[in-house]
């Protein structure tokens, strides 16, 4: 059994264990969400927030498990668990909007439906009824579907789809929410190993909170400043002086900065910035000692050497991997170790 098929079967069996009364339609809905996300429910942000608040008030609190996998990098976030999770409705709405981005294909859905058909008996489903459900659904063009009446009566489902990273980084979202509630905003830095997912996490935070995202890759030193003395300094590979002057010292105001383009060896056109409640800086060297006091929240992402090598190879190719191994990773590790970067962070993953 291939890994994709195995993972999908595990998710279907988890649903069976949680909701033994689920019918064919409910499994089809799960697979639809796995493939296409929640785009069919997307609406104007204020309307989405009002609807969410109404559902939270109606369903109340409960001891339900907070997250349930649906596949495709998504989870169902149980609204009854929100009081225990300490997440703002605005944050849940932001995460849900990330799960509404266009994705998936009919071919992908049909591949998953074949897994469902092949395992109907293990899921307690009548094969003939399941086939009839799927055939009628296909004939209609696979529209979005609701839960079965039996499922709604038994389980009163109340959830939102969110990216799977919401569970892994729950403590981070909780910490940002506390800062937003307590002081009206948060300044977050994400440092760590190359290939550990800093850019991906930064983009998720920016999307969920409507925040500004800055990349330390835009502030590497130009070639003429890469002297042996400068590169011998831990963290000397980044133009932290320019980043501090052009960005950190001006947060909370409208300003612009010029990203450095390494491949072109020049500064790009100015990028205009308007203040946001959540400001995010991602990249190696974002927690240089000359910068770190500007942040409310410091995050470190790590990755083991074998996984790092594989990610960089897939992302950048063999030639760039060799350059990472011989040049950039040693500089990063020297910076981490000499300046206690990991130890300076409140959250480490």
Secondary structure, DSSP 8 states (H G I E B T S, - for coil): --HHHHHHHHHHHHHHHH-TT--HHHHHHHHHHHHHTTGGG---HHHHHHHHHHHHHHH------SEEEEETTEEEEEGGGHHHHT--HHHHHHHHHHTTSS---HHHHHHHHHHHHHTTGGGT--HHHHHHHHHHHHHTT-------HHHHHHH---EEEEETHHHHTHHHHHHHHHHHHHHS-EEEEEEE-TTSSHHHHHHHHHHHHT-EEEEGGGGB--GGG--HHHHHSTTTTB-HHHHHHHTGGGTTS-EEEEEEETTTTEEEEEEEE---SEEEEESTTTT-TTTGGG-SEEEEE---HHHHHHHHHHHH-HHHHHHIIIIIHHHHHHHHHHTTTGGG-SEE-
